Amino acid sequence: MFISQPAASLQIKALEKELKIKLLERSNRGVVPTEAGKVVYKYAENILSLCENMIKDTRECNDSVQKRLTISSCATLGQYSLPCSLYEFSKKFKDIEIQTEHTFTYDVISQVRDRGFDIGFIEGSYSDESIECVFMGNAELFFVASPKLLDIETLSKEQLWQYSFFLIHRKCSLRKIIEENLVKANESISHLKINMESPSIEAIKSFVLSGNGVSILPYLSIKKEIYNKALKMLKVDNISFPYSFSMIYNKKHIKPIKYEFINFMKNEGQKKLC
C-alpha cells in the first residue's frame, strides 16, 4: 500500500469521523469491516478503477498509436460468440489493444456505468439515463442430455423431471430467463431435481457429457457438441427458453475508438458473431 500501518489507521479514523460511522470492528482477533465499511470498500474499488482508466485514457490522448478498448461481457457471449467479431475488428484497427472480461450481466452493467468500461455485452436489455442499449440478436436455451443418458429426443415434463439437473447459477441472468419461461409453461423451477449449480457453463457441460444428468444451456455454448453428437437437444412439451442479447455503452464517456467499435458492431460485427 506504500503507507505505514499507523498512517493508515489515522486516515481510516479521519474517514470515520467525516462519515460519522464506524468502518472497522477491532478486537484481539483482528479487524473486520462493518456493513458501512463494506460499502465504503466497494466505492473505493470503483474510484480506483476509474482513476486507473482515467490515467490510461489521458495517456492515449498523447499517443495516437497506443489505443485501448475495454469490454465486459456476460460469459455466454464473451466465450462463444464475441471472439469472431473482436478478431475482425482487430484486423481493421491493428493498433488497438482490446481488453476483455467475462462476468455476470449485472456486473457488466455496473462496470460500464460506474467503472469506466467502454463496452458491455449482456443477456436481455438494459438502459438508463447514462446507458445506451443496442439490440444484437436473439438466442435460445435448450434442454440437453448426453446420448449415454437418454436415447430419445422427445419426452414429457414428467419423464424429464425424474433426472438430476445441473443448472447455471442463480446469480446468472440466464437462470432468471429459465425460471420465467418455466412459469409461462405453468411450471416451476422447484419441480426440477437440481443436483448442482455452477456459474461455469463448461463445468455444466462436463457434467452432462459424462451422462450424470441433464441441463438447460444456451445453443451458443453447445453448437460443437450438438454437431459432434456428443449432446442432444430435448423437446419437452413445447417448453422453450428464448432470450435476446444486447450491447451497452455509457453515453457520458466520449472516446473515439469506442464509437468506432459501436459502429462496427452495428454495421458488420453483429453478422460476424461466432
Backbone as a ProteinNet text record, in pm:
[ID]
protein_1_A
[PRIMARY]
MFISQPAASLQIKALEKELKIKLLERSNRGVVPTEAGKVVYKYAENILSLCENMIKDTRECNDSVQKRLTISSCATLGQYSLPCSLYEFSKKFKDIEIQTEHTFTYDVISQVRDRGFDIGFIEGSYSDESIECVFMGNAELFFVASPKLLDIETLSKEQLWQYSFFLIHRKCSLRKIIEENLVKANESISHLKINMESPSIEAIKSFVLSGNGVSILPYLSIKKEIYNKALKMLKVDNISFPYSFSMIYNKKHIKPIKYEFINFMKNEGQKKLC
[TERTIARY]
81.4	0	84.8	219.2	310.7	270.8	218	179.9	194.1	244.3	265.3	131.7	132.8	8.9	-45.4	39	-14.8	-77.1	-13.3	-67.7	-201.3	-212.1	-338.2	-447.8	-413.8	-511.8	-562.5	-472	-512.7	-607.6	-578.7	-665.1	-802.9	-806.7	-935.9	-1017.2	-950.3	-1020.4	-1073.5	-994.5	-1039.3	-1161.1	-1160	-1273.3	-1397.3	-1378.9	-1490.9	-1550	-1463.7	-1510.6	-1587.6	-1537.6	-1602.4	-1739.8	-1746.5	-1871.6	-1965.8	-1910.7	-1988.2	-2043.1	-1958	-1997	-1871.6	-1883.4	-1770.5	-1751.7	-1628.1	-1598.6	-1533.2	-1464.3	-1394.3	-1426.5	-1440.6	-1455.1	-1319.4	-1266.6	-1133.4	-1145.7	-1068.8	-1067.3	-930.9	-913	-786.5	-766.1	-875.6	-868.1	-840.5	-839.9	-811.1	-909	-915.4	-1000.2	-1089	-1218.5	-1312.4	-1397.2	-1439	-1520	-1663.2	-1721.3	-1863.4	-1941.7	-2074.7	-2154.9	-2123.5	-2107.9	-2071.7	-1932.3	-1843.5	-1707.7	-1706.5	-1795.3	-1805.1	-1855	-1948.7	-2000	-1887.7	-1811.6	-1700.8	-1597	-1568.4	-1469.6	-1512.5	-1644.1	-1695.9	-1678.1	-1712.1	-1696.3	-1548.6	-1463.5	-1320	-1265.7	-1312.7	-1271.8	-1310.4	-1434	-1480.9	-1398.9	-1366.2	-1287.5	-1148.5	-1086.3	-952.7	-955.7	-1062.3	-1075.8	-1093.5	-1177.7	-1198.1	-1069.7	-994	-867.9	-768.6	-763.4	-673	-710.2	-842	-887.5	-862.7	-877.7	-851.9	-705.9	-615.3	-472.2	-440.7	-496.2	-470.6	-527.5	-650.3	-714.9	-647.1	-599.2	-529.4	-395.3	-332.1	-207.7	-233.5	-350.2	-383.5	-400.8	-441.5	-457.8	-324.7	-216	-83.1	-13.3	-82.2	-19.6	-124	-120.9	-223.1	-210.8	-96.8	-76.2	-131	-99.9	-141.1	-284.4	-378.9	-519.7	-571.3	-670.4	-719.6	-871.9	-929.9	-1074.1	-1105.1	-1182.5	-1215.3	-1358	-1373.7	-1503	-1534.3	-1652.2	-1702.4	-1821.1	-1822.7	-1927.2	-1978.7	-2107.2	-2159.2	-2084.1	-2070.1	-1981.8	-2024.5	-2155.6	-2201.6	-2154	-2174.1	-2131.6	-1980.6	-1921.1	-1777.3	-1694	-1740.4	-1663	-1695.6	-1821.1	-1863.4	-1899.5	-1934.2	-1979.7	-1891.8	-1850.5	-1782.1	-1642.8	-1564.5	-1427.1	-1415.1	-1509.3	-1500.5	-1513.2	-1607.3	-1624.7	-1502.7	-1447.8	-1329	-1210.3	-1198.2	-1089.9	-1103.1	-1225	-1247.8	-1221	-1260.5	-1235.8	-1086	-1014.3	-869.6	-795.1	-849.4	-786.9	-800.2	-910.4	-933.2	-857.7	-842.2	-774.1	-658.3	-548.2	-436.5	-363.3	-380.3	-308.8	-391.3	-503.7	-591.4	-557.8	-549	-532.9	-672.1	-720.3	-852.7	-838.7	-903.8	-903.8	-1046.2	-1062.5	-1195.8	-1204.6	-1325.5	-1353.4	-1490.7	-1504.6	-1631.8	-1688.3	-1816	-1877.4	-2028.6	-2100.5	-2246.6	-2299.4	-2419.6	-2477.7	-2489.9	-2533.4	-2549.2	-2414.8	-2307	-2173.7	-2127.9	-2164.1	-2131.4	-2193.4	-2319.7	-2388.9	-2317.8	-2280.6	-2210	-2075.2	-2003.5	-1871.3	-1879.2	-1981.6	-1998.2	-2049.3	-2138.7	-2199.3	-2107.2	-2038.8	-1966.9	-1816.2	-1763.3	-1621	-1541.1	-1599.5	-1522.2	-1499.2	-1566.9	-1552.3	-1618.3	-1556.8	-1607.8	-1736.7	-1738	-1847.1	-1888.6	-2017.4	-2066	-2156.5	-2155.7	-2247.9	-2325	-2457.7	-2541.5	-2652.4	-2703.2	-2825.5	-2943.2	-3043.1	-3155.2	-3120.6	-3177.9	-3151	-3150.4	-3087.5	-3084.8	-3050.5	-3119.1	-3084.2	-3126.6	-3057.3	-3095.6	-3046.9	-3037.5	-3001.5	-2860.3	-2774.3	-2637.1	-2604	-2682.9	-2653.3	-2739.6	-2673.9	-2742.3	-2737.4	-2849.3	-2858.9	-2887.3	-2809	-2825.6	-2855.8	-2971.4	-3010.1	-2910.7	-2864.3	-2766.8	-2822.1	-2924	-2978	-3061.7	-3115.6	-3195.3	-3121.2	-3149.4	-3087.8	-3187.2	-3144.2	-3235.6	-3155.8	-3213.6	-3159.4	-3238.6	-3173.6	-3239.3	-3211.3	-3309.2	-3281.4	-3178	-3072.5	-2969.7	-2933.2	-2895	-2850.8	-2752.6	-2679.1	-2587.5	-2662.8	-2627.4	-2686.6	-2662.6	-2560.4	-2535	-2650.8	-2716.6	-2824.1	-2960.9	-2985	-3115.6	-3099.3	-3172.9	-3165.1	-3286.2	-3368.3	-3482.9	-3466.9	-3533.3	-3520.9	-3648.8	-3761.5	-3888.6	-3943.7	-3975.3	-4029.7	-4116.1	-4193.2	-4283.3	-4210.4	-4274.6	-4217	-4201.4	-4302.6	-4300	-4181.8	-4153.2	-4038.2	-3907	-3894	-3767.9	-3742.2	-3848.1	-3830.3	-3770.7	-3765.8	-3708.4	-3555.6	-3495.8	-3349.5	-3288.6	-3163.1	-3090.2	-3052.8	-3063.4	-3028	-2903.3	-2819.6	-2705.6	-2731.4	-2764.6	-2809.7	-2709.8	-2724.6	-2646.8	-2680.8	-2583.6	-2600.2	-2709.5	-2778.3	-2892.7	-2853.8	-2724.6	-2681	-2673.7	-2672.7	-2662.8	-2800.1	-2804.5	-2932.4	-2998.6	-2920.5	-2979.6	-3069.6	-3035	-3117.6	-3255.3	-3257.9	-3384.9	-3468.7	-3402.5	-3472.6	-3534.1	-3460.3	-3511.6	-3634.7	-3624.2	-3734.4	-3858.1	-3840.5	-3954	-4026.3	-3950.1	-4012.8	-4077.8	-4027.4	-4094.9	-4230.4	-4234.4	-4360.9	-4461.1	-4413.6	-4502.3	-4561.4	-4487.9	-4535.2	-4608.8	-4649	-4720.4	-4638.1	-4506.5	-4416.4	-4337.2	-4255.8	-4173.7	-4036.2	-3937.7	-3801.3	-3793.1	-3886.1	-3886.8	-3920.9	-3978.2	-4011.5	-3888	-3780	-3658.4	-3576.4	-3518.5	-3429.7	-3288.9	-3264.3	-3137	-3029.2	-2935.4	-2826.8	-2713.6	-2682.4	-2574.4	-2602	-2534.9	-2537.7	-2394.7	-2372.3	-2238.1	-2248	-2158.6	-2153.6	-2081.3	-2020	-1939.9	-2018.5	-2042.7	-2111.6	-2026.4	-1894.4	-1806.5	-1814.4	-1826.3	-1839.6	-1971.4	-2077.4	-2207.8	-2202.6	-2140.1	-2128.1	-2053.9	-1948.7	-1872	-1960.4	-2043	-2135.4	-2234.1	-2290.8	-2390.6	-2324.5	-2207.7	-2137.5	-2103.8	-2082.1	-2047.6	-2169.7	-2289.6	-2411.6	-2469.1	-2428.7	-2474.1	-2607.6	-2658.1	-2783.7	-2810.3	-2907.9	-2945.7	-2928.7	-2938	-2927.2	-3008.8	-3006.3	-3067.4	-2958.2	-2910.4	-2793.8	-2821.1	-2752.1	-2768.6	-2708.8	-2778.7	-2731.4	-2591.3	-2562.1	-2429.6	-2317.5	-2344.1	-2238.2	-2229.6	-2327.7	-2330.7	-2330.6	-2310.1	-2314.5	-2220.1	-2098.3	-1998.5	-2039.2	-2087.2	-2125	-2247.9	-2339.2	-2456.9	-2412.5	-2323.5	-2273.9	-2200.3	-2120.7	-2043.9	-2127	-2252.7	-2346.8	-2302.8	-2223.8	-2187.1	-2300.4	-2382.2	-2501.2	-2619.7	-2738.9	-2860.5	-2955.6	-3028.5	-3129.6	-3259.8	-3328.9	-3451.6	-3574	-3677.1	-3804.1	-3895.8	-3943.3	-4021.5	-4150.2	-4259.5	-4393.3	-4397.9	-4333.9	-4338	-4282.4	-4200.2	-4133.2	-4014.4	-4003	-3889.5	-3832.5	-3709.1	-3638.1	-3573.3	-3652.5	-3594.1	-3544.4	-3442.5	-3395.9	-3321.5	-3293.6	-3218.5	-3086.8	-2995.9	-2871.9	-2841.9	-2769.1	-2751	-2610	-2576.2	-2452.7	-2490.4	-2415.9	-2442.5	-2315.4	-2333.6	-2220.3	-2267.4	-2172.4	-2203	-2197.5	-2312.4	-2321.3	-2238.1	-2208.4	-2138.1	-1986.6	-1936.4	-1792.1	-1761	-1699.6	-1670.5	-1528.2	-1515.3	-1384.6	-1393.8	-1314.4	-1327.4	-1327.1	-1232.7	-1223.5	-1347	-1409.2	-1531.6	-1640.9	-1654.2	-1760	-1725.9	-1596.8	-1557.6	-1608	-1591.2	-1633.5	-1785.8	-1855	-2001.7	-2054.6	-2000.8	-2043.8	-2010	-1893.7	-1854.1	-1953.8	-1991.3	-2084	-2221.5	-2264.4	-2395.2	-2397.8	-2288.1	-2286.4	-2230.6	-2130.2	-2064.3	-2053.2	-2014.3	-1980.3	-2092.4	-2216.1	-2330.9	-2340.8	-2305.5	-2311	-2192.9	-2088.2	-1966.9	-1954.5	-2060.4	-2058.4	-2043.7	-1964.3	-1936.9	-2066.6
-121.2	0	126.3	112	225.4	324.9	273.5	358.5	275.3	335.8	262.4	232.9	132.1	93.7	206.2	276.6	388.4	497.9	527.8	631.8	588.4	459.8	407.7	414.7	380.2	385.5	526.8	624.7	764.7	808.3	767.4	804.8	741.5	614.9	547.1	614.7	650.4	719	854.5	924	1053.2	1034.8	926.5	899.1	863.1	784.4	750.1	874.7	967.7	1093.6	1176.1	1180	1256.7	1196.9	1062.2	995.1	975	995.7	978.4	836.3	738.4	597.9	511.9	400.4	310.9	223.9	213.8	137	2.6	-6.5	-129.6	-170.8	-303	-359.4	-413.8	-359.9	-400.1	-485.1	-595.3	-682.1	-749.6	-830.3	-903.3	-1005	-1041.7	-1142.6	-1081.8	-949.6	-884.7	-773.6	-737.1	-626.7	-675.5	-646.9	-682.1	-559.5	-543.8	-427.8	-439.4	-327.5	-322	-319.9	-319.9	-310.3	-180.1	-71.4	56.7	49	-23.9	-40.8	-114.3	-214.5	-288.4	-198.3	-108.5	-14.3	78.6	132.1	221.9	150.1	23.6	-54.9	-72	-99.1	-116.3	11.2	126.4	253.3	284.7	247.9	273.1	193.9	69.7	-11.2	57.1	109.7	178.7	303.5	378.1	501	468.8	363	324.1	278.3	204	158.2	275.9	372	490.9	571.5	580.2	653.8	588.5	454.2	379.6	401.5	394.6	416	558.4	655.2	795	814.9	754.3	766.6	706.1	586.4	519.6	598.6	652.1	724.6	858.4	926.4	1053.9	1029.5	916.1	882.1	859	799.6	773.7	902.6	1010.8	1139.4	1190	1148.6	1192.8	1088.9	978.6	872.6	814.2	855.9	814.4	668.6	605.6	466.4	370.9	400.9	311.8	342.6	258.6	277.5	154.1	175.9	67.1	66.3	-53.6	-71.2	-175.8	-138.5	-230.8	-280.9	-413.3	-476.5	-573.5	-556.8	-650.3	-724.6	-856.4	-934.9	-1046.2	-1077.1	-1197.9	-1316.5	-1422.5	-1533.3	-1598.9	-1615.9	-1686.5	-1617.3	-1486	-1411.8	-1397.9	-1366.7	-1343.3	-1463.6	-1583.2	-1704.6	-1769.6	-1758.9	-1838.6	-1760.1	-1631.5	-1556.1	-1436.7	-1363.5	-1236.7	-1248.6	-1354.8	-1360.7	-1337.7	-1388.4	-1371.9	-1225.2	-1154.1	-1011.3	-931.3	-964.5	-893.4	-915.9	-1035.9	-1065.9	-981.8	-972.4	-892.6	-744.9	-697.5	-556.7	-529.9	-622.7	-603.7	-606.1	-674.4	-673.7	-536	-468	-334.9	-227.4	-247.1	-148.8	-219.3	-233.1	-314.1	-253.3	-122.5	-57.7	-53.9	-125.1	-123.1	-236.5	-203.5	-304.8	-331.9	-455.6	-492.5	-573.5	-526.5	-597.8	-644.6	-773.5	-828.3	-891.7	-891.5	-954.1	-1020	-1138.7	-1211.2	-1215.9	-1181.8	-1180.5	-1189.7	-1177.5	-1179.6	-1050.9	-1059.5	-944.3	-822.2	-840.5	-723.7	-658.4	-738.8	-681.2	-606.7	-659.1	-589.9	-449.9	-442	-313	-216.9	-266.6	-183.7	-136.3	-224.7	-187.7	-81.5	-89.5	10.8	142.6	134.5	255.3	325.9	247.8	307.8	290.5	197	164.7	188.5	261.4	308.5	211.5	95.5	6	68.4	51.2	114.7	50.8	-82.7	-156.5	-272.8	-305.7	-423.2	-506.2	-636.8	-726.6	-805.5	-800.6	-859.3	-946.2	-1036	-1107.5	-1017.3	-1013.6	-924	-783.1	-684.2	-544.1	-460.2	-343.9	-252	-112.5	-11.3	127.1	216.9	329	431.5	565.9	665.9	799.5	807.7	711.7	715.1	599.9	492.4	372.3	364.5	349.2	325.6	175.7	120.4	-22.9	-47.2	-136.9	-170.2	-318.9	-350.9	-490.5	-558.3	-678.3	-750.5	-877.1	-936.5	-1057.5	-1138.4	-1246.9	-1340.1	-1472.2	-1540.2	-1670.6	-1756.8	-1877.8	-1968	-2068.7	-2107.6	-2216.5	-2342.9	-2458.5	-2586.5	-2685	-2774.2	-2890.9	-2975	-3019.7	-3101.5	-3221	-3329.2	-3450.2	-3524.5	-3613.7	-3699.2	-3820.9	-3869	-3994.3	-4111.6	-4099.2	-4204.7	-4216.4	-4102.1	-4098.5	-4118.4	-4055.2	-4061.4	-4094.5	-4192.8	-4227.2	-4175.5	-4093.5	-4030.6	-3878.9	-3807.8	-3662.4	-3589.7	-3661.8	-3602.3	-3676.6	-3601.6	-3663.9	-3564.3	-3612.3	-3526.6	-3463	-3361.8	-3297.1	-3398.9	-3480.1	-3578.1	-3674.5	-3712.3	-3801	-3730.2	-3606.6	-3534.1	-3497	-3465.9	-3422.5	-3533.4	-3656.2	-3765.8	-3763.2	-3686.7	-3684.1	-3571.3	-3588.9	-3484.6	-3371.6	-3248.7	-3131.2	-3064.9	-3015.1	-2930.9	-2797.4	-2693.3	-2567.5	-2454.4	-2353.8	-2231.9	-2165	-2100.3	-2040.4	-1934.6	-1921.6	-1829.7	-1683	-1650.3	-1512.2	-1475.1	-1574.8	-1550.7	-1513.7	-1416.9	-1373.5	-1484.5	-1580.1	-1694.1	-1776.3	-1780.2	-1853.5	-1787.8	-1655.2	-1583.6	-1612.1	-1618.7	-1649.6	-1789.6	-1884.4	-2020.4	-2020.4	-1954.2	-1953	-1885.5	-1773.8	-1701.4	-1783.8	-1855.1	-1934.2	-2061.3	-2115	-2227.5	-2183.3	-2064	-2010	-1992.6	-1944.1	-1928	-2061.5	-2169.3	-2303.9	-2370.1	-2288.1	-2337.7	-2439.7	-2415.1	-2499.8	-2412.2	-2477.1	-2405.2	-2467.9	-2385.6	-2435.4	-2537.5	-2526.4	-2617	-2761	-2780.8	-2915.4	-2991.3	-2919.4	-2982.8	-3039.9	-3155.7	-3215.7	-3158.8	-3041.8	-2972.4	-3036	-3101.1	-3169.5	-3074	-2983.7	-2887	-2760.2	-2652.4	-2526.5	-2479.2	-2407.7	-2354.6	-2230.6	-2131.7	-2017.2	-2050.4	-2169.8	-2208.9	-2300.7	-2253.8	-2336	-2457.6	-2440.2	-2552.1	-2661.5	-2623.4	-2722.5	-2798	-2725.3	-2788.2	-2885.3	-2842.9	-2931.3	-3060.5	-3049.7	-3168.9	-3267	-3212.8	-3295.7	-3367.5	-3294.1	-3351.6	-3450.2	-3416.2	-3503.8	-3639.6	-3638.6	-3764.6	-3853.2	-3800.5	-3879.5	-3878.7	-3779.4	-3774.7	-3704.6	-3640.1	-3567.8	-3480.7	-3391.6	-3302	-3157.5	-3066.6	-2924.7	-2843.7	-2712.1	-2616.8	-2517.9	-2522.5	-2444	-2364.3	-2249.1	-2170.4	-2243.1	-2234.8	-2302.4	-2255	-2126	-2071.9	-2154.4	-2213.5	-2283.9	-2432.7	-2485.4	-2631.1	-2667	-2568.2	-2594	-2706.5	-2702	-2802.6	-2941.3	-2950.8	-3080.3	-3138.2	-3049.4	-3096.5	-3149.7	-3076.6	-3118.5	-3252	-3267.7	-3392.5	-3504.4	-3474.1	-3570.2	-3618.6	-3533.2	-3564.7	-3526.4	-3429.5	-3389.8	-3388.4	-3398.5	-3385.5	-3287.8	-3212.1	-3120.1	-3196.6	-3170.7	-3242.6	-3153.8	-3209.7	-3140.4	-3186.2	-3089.4	-3123.8	-3041.8	-3102.2	-3040.8	-2894.2	-2861.2	-2725	-2617.1	-2656.4	-2556.4	-2500.3	-2368	-2305.1	-2193.4	-2155.7	-2055.4	-1949.8	-1869.8	-1765.7	-1646.6	-1578.8	-1455.2	-1371.7	-1248.8	-1159.2	-1122.2	-1065.5	-1012.6	-876.7	-794.9	-654.9	-605.7	-495.4	-423	-295.5	-261.6	-138.1	-54.1	77.9	168	291.8	360.4	481	602.2	669.1	784.6	902.6	905.4	1020.1	1013.3	895.9	878.4	879.6	987.2	1003.3	956.4	864.4	809.5	763.4	818.6	787.3	639.1	562.6	421.6	344	390.5	325.5	337.2	455.5	476.2	409.4	390.6	310.8	167.2	114.8	-22.8	-35	62.8	60.4	58.6	145.3	148.9	19.2	-37	-164.5	-274.3	-281.6	-385.3	-366	-242.3	-215.4	-252.9	-224.4	-242.2	-375.9	-429.5	-552.9	-659.1	-616.4	-710.8	-803	-752	-833.5	-958.4	-943.6	-1055.7	-1151.5	-1104	-1183.5	-1252.8	-1246.3	-1319.9	-1468.8	-1539.1	-1681.2	-1763.7
0	0	0	23	27.6	136.7	249	361.3	488.5	595.6	719.7	787.7	875.2	943.3	1031	1109	1188.3	1102.2	988.5	899.5	841.2	804.9	751.1	856.3	981	1089.5	1111.3	1104.9	1121.8	1010.8	888.3	775.8	787.9	832.7	849.5	959.8	1071	1179.2	1134.3	1052.4	999.8	909.4	831	742.9	824.7	931.2	1019.7	1083.5	1121	1180.9	1078.4	955.1	848.8	815.3	807.7	771	889.5	1011.5	1135.4	1149.4	1114.4	1126.7	1137	1208.7	1227.6	1103.9	1056.3	935.6	965	1077.9	1113.1	1255.9	1275.6	1409.7	1451.5	1558.8	1605.3	1731.5	1736.5	1854.6	1862.9	1965.9	1980.6	1868.8	1802.7	1697.6	1561.2	1552.3	1424.9	1393.7	1266.9	1221.5	1107	1116.7	1009.8	977	851.2	814.1	866	904.6	937.1	805.3	813.9	691.8	617.8	694	632.2	570.4	637.2	584.5	452.7	439.8	313.2	200.8	233.3	132.9	86.4	183.8	150.5	65.8	100.4	24.6	-120.6	-140.8	-276.8	-358	-295.9	-367.1	-392	-297.1	-313.7	-432.4	-448.4	-564.3	-694.3	-699.1	-819.3	-847.6	-741.3	-756.4	-811.2	-757	-802.7	-948.1	-984.4	-1122.2	-1217.1	-1178	-1260.9	-1274.7	-1164.1	-1166.4	-1261.1	-1256	-1344.4	-1490.4	-1518.4	-1655.6	-1702.2	-1609.9	-1642.8	-1683.4	-1605.9	-1635.4	-1772.1	-1796.8	-1924.9	-2041.4	-2023.1	-2132.2	-2161.3	-2057	-2080.1	-2148.6	-2117.9	-2187.7	-2336.2	-2364.4	-2503.9	-2583	-2513.2	-2581.3	-2636.4	-2574	-2616.8	-2704.4	-2731.6	-2809.7	-2903.7	-3028.8	-3125	-3166.1	-3135.7	-3175.4	-3070.2	-2944.5	-2835.5	-2795.5	-2837	-2804.6	-2732	-2649.1	-2564.5	-2565.3	-2579.2	-2575.1	-2468.2	-2366.9	-2258.2	-2275.7	-2272.9	-2297.2	-2183.6	-2125.6	-2024.9	-2085.6	-2071.8	-2137.7	-2047.5	-2061.6	-1997.8	-2059.2	-1980.8	-2021.4	-2152	-2172.8	-2292.9	-2419.2	-2427.4	-2546.3	-2550.9	-2436.1	-2431.6	-2470.2	-2432.2	-2459.4	-2593.6	-2637.5	-2751.6	-2877.6	-2866.5	-2984.1	-3019.2	-2918.9	-2942	-3003.4	-2974.3	-3026.6	-3177.2	-3256.5	-3402.3	-3442	-3379	-3408.7	-3364.3	-3248.4	-3199.8	-3292.8	-3344.6	-3437.6	-3564.4	-3617.7	-3738.9	-3712.5	-3595.5	-3561.7	-3549.1	-3486.1	-3467.3	-3600.7	-3701.8	-3834.6	-3899.5	-3872.8	-3930.2	-3853.8	-3722	-3636.4	-3566	-3638.1	-3589.8	-3470.2	-3447.5	-3337.2	-3208.4	-3205.6	-3089	-2993.3	-2865.8	-2760.3	-2702.8	-2715.6	-2666.3	-2537.9	-2431.7	-2303.8	-2274.9	-2247.3	-2222.9	-2084.5	-2031.9	-1902.3	-1909.3	-1850.4	-1851.5	-1710	-1696	-1563.8	-1579	-1466.9	-1472.2	-1535.4	-1594.2	-1663.5	-1572.7	-1446.3	-1359	-1327.9	-1328.4	-1308.6	-1433.8	-1551.2	-1676.5	-1675.4	-1638.1	-1633.8	-1539.1	-1421.5	-1322.8	-1374.8	-1443.5	-1493.8	-1603.4	-1686.6	-1792.3	-1735	-1639.6	-1583.3	-1484.5	-1399.3	-1286.7	-1288.3	-1367.7	-1356	-1483	-1576.7	-1689.9	-1803.1	-1804.5	-1918.5	-2041	-2157.4	-2278.9	-2329.1	-2333.1	-2395.8	-2306.4	-2308.8	-2238.1	-2328.4	-2307.8	-2378.3	-2273.1	-2283.2	-2179.9	-2238.8	-2156.8	-2190.5	-2157.4	-2245.9	-2225	-2268.4	-2202.4	-2234.8	-2107.6	-2116.4	-2002.4	-2053.5	-1999.8	-2032	-1916.8	-1901.1	-1804.1	-1857.1	-1769.7	-1816.8	-1873.6	-1837.7	-1888.1	-1982.6	-1978.4	-2056.6	-2182.5	-2296.1	-2423.3	-2452.7	-2500.7	-2526.3	-2673.9	-2736.6	-2878.8	-2891.6	-2948.5	-2969.7	-3064.4	-3026	-3106.6	-3170.2	-3110.3	-3168.8	-3071.9	-3121.6	-3041.4	-3026.5	-2917.2	-2891.5	-2814.9	-2781.6	-2710.5	-2628.3	-2515.3	-2435.2	-2464.9	-2443.6	-2470.1	-2357.2	-2334.2	-2251.8	-2326.2	-2256.5	-2321.1	-2233.6	-2301.5	-2232.1	-2319.4	-2258.7	-2333.2	-2386.7	-2506	-2557.5	-2462.8	-2376.8	-2277.5	-2179	-2154.8	-2056.1	-2119	-2233.7	-2299.7	-2447.8	-2495	-2636.9	-2713.6	-2649.5	-2715.6	-2710	-2800.5	-2805.9	-2766.7	-2761.6	-2723.3	-2602.2	-2497.7	-2377.9	-2302.3	-2209.9	-2133.4	-2016.7	-1959.7	-1841	-1728.9	-1711.1	-1602.3	-1617.4	-1741.2	-1765	-1733.5	-1781.5	-1764.6	-1619.2	-1545.6	-1405.9	-1319	-1370.7	-1292.6	-1290.5	-1380.7	-1392.2	-1308.7	-1271.2	-1197.8	-1293	-1243	-1321.3	-1264.6	-1355.6	-1319.8	-1389.9	-1312.3	-1371.1	-1352.8	-1439	-1426.4	-1293.4	-1232.9	-1100.1	-1099.8	-987.4	-977.6	-991.6	-978.4	-999.4	-1147.3	-1232.9	-1376.9	-1432.6	-1523.8	-1580.7	-1661.1	-1712.4	-1783.4	-1690.9	-1564.2	-1467.4	-1455.5	-1454.6	-1448.6	-1573.1	-1689.1	-1814.9	-1807.7	-1752.3	-1736.1	-1646.1	-1532	-1435.7	-1494.4	-1564.3	-1621.2	-1727.6	-1810.2	-1916.3	-1863	-1754.6	-1690.6	-1635.3	-1576.8	-1525.4	-1639.5	-1755.1	-1871.8	-1916.3	-1890.2	-1926.4	-1810.4	-1710.9	-1592.3	-1514.7	-1513.5	-1436.8	-1339.5	-1257.4	-1159.8	-1152.1	-1124.2	-1108.1	-994.3	-900.5	-784.6	-823.3	-942.2	-987.6	-1036.1	-1061.6	-1111.6	-995.6	-1016.7	-916.5	-938.4	-879.5	-900.8	-814.5	-880.8	-811.1	-777.2	-872.5	-853.4	-932.3	-892.9	-965.8	-986.9	-1095.9	-1122	-1209.3	-1190.3	-1281	-1411.3	-1418.1	-1534.2	-1628.1	-1749.1	-1848.1	-1884.9	-1890.8	-1923.8	-1817.7	-1690.8	-1584	-1597.9	-1632.7	-1651.4	-1770	-1878.9	-1995.9	-1960.8	-1882.3	-1843.4	-1767	-1678.7	-1601	-1692.4	-1787.9	-1878.5	-1975.3	-2027.9	-2121.7	-2059.8	-1929.2	-1861.5	-1838	-1871.2	-1855.4	-1715.5	-1634.7	-1495.3	-1475.6	-1580.5	-1565.9	-1686.5	-1674	-1783.6	-1739.6	-1836.9	-1805.4	-1905	-1886.7	-1979.3	-2015.3	-2140.7	-2180	-2307.1	-2323.1	-2446	-2566.1	-2679	-2800.2	-2839.1	-2812.8	-2845.6	-2784.5	-2668.3	-2594.6	-2627.8	-2701	-2725.2	-2874.3	-2961.2	-3106.1	-3147.6	-3097.6	-3136.8	-3088.6	-2964.3	-2907.8	-2977.9	-3020.1	-3094.9	-3231.7	-3298.6	-3429.7	-3420.8	-3314.2	-3296.3	-3235.4	-3203.2	-3144.4	-3006.7	-2938.2	-2800	-2705.3	-2747.1	-2672.1	-2767.5	-2711.3	-2791.6	-2723.3	-2805	-2754.6	-2737.8	-2628.2	-2595.2	-2615.3	-2674.3	-2688.3	-2576.4	-2497.1	-2378.5	-2374.7	-2415.7	-2403	-2446.1	-2553.6	-2608.7	-2515.5	-2419.2	-2334	-2411.5	-2417.3	-2486	-2399.5	-2429.7	-2349.9	-2440.1	-2510.6	-2596.1	-2512.9	-2563.2	-2499.6	-2602.7	-2568.6	-2657.1	-2590.3	-2667.8	-2610	-2672	-2597.8	-2635.9	-2608.5	-2673.4	-2646.7	-2571.9	-2467.6	-2394	-2386.3	-2371.7	-2351.1	-2277.4	-2214	-2137.6	-2229.5	-2246.2	-2335.9	-2287	-2157.4	-2099.6	-2119.4	-2154.5	-2173.8	-2323.7	-2367.1	-2510.3	-2538.5	-2633.6	-2669.2	-2815.2	-2903.8	-3047.1	-3080.6	-3022.1	-3059.2	-3013.5	-2904.4	-2857.6	-2963.1	-3020.7	-3120.2	-3253.7	-3280.4	-3396.8	-3379.6	-3258.4	-3231.7	-3234.9	-3177.6	-3177.9	-3321	-3404.7	-3544.9	-3617.2	-3585.8	-3645.7	-3609.5	-3481.7	-3437.3	-3499.6	-3514.7	-3574.8	-3722.5	-3790.9	-3936.6	-3983.6	-3910.7	-3956.2	-3847.8	-3729.2	-3624	-3582.6	-3587.6	-3549.8	-3638	-3765.7	-3858.8	-3840.8	-3774.7	-3762.2	-3626.1	-3545.1	-3419.9	-3450.3	-3370.1	-3396.3	-3392.6
[MASK]
++++++++++++++++++++++++++++++++++++++++++++++++++++++++++++++++++++++++++++++++++++++++++++++++++++++++++++++++++++++++++++++++++++++++++++++++++++++++++++++++++++++++++++++++++++++++++++++++++++++++++++++++++++++++++++++++++++++++++++++++++++++++++++++++++++++++++++++++++

